[in-house]
């Protein structure tokens, strides 16, 4: 149970920090952040599908 609370806090704090400093980032940094978010979602989707199939 405590690990889920820690994961939730980490997600909320990182989201807040990204929202707070978003305007100060360069365009390339913004693109890298957005690409990494979509990459994590894509990898998670592939892992989920592979776990459901096998």
C-alpha positions, 0 to 999 in steps of 0.5 A: 500500500505505501508504495502506491502512495509514493508512486502517486506522490511522485506522479503528482509532484513531477506533473506539477513541476513540469507544468510550473516550468513548461514555459521556461523549457526550450522547444527541443526539451518540450518535444523530448518530454512529449515524445518520451511520454508517448514512448512510455505509453506505447511501450506500456501498450505493447507490454500489456498486449503481450501479457494478454496474449501469452 
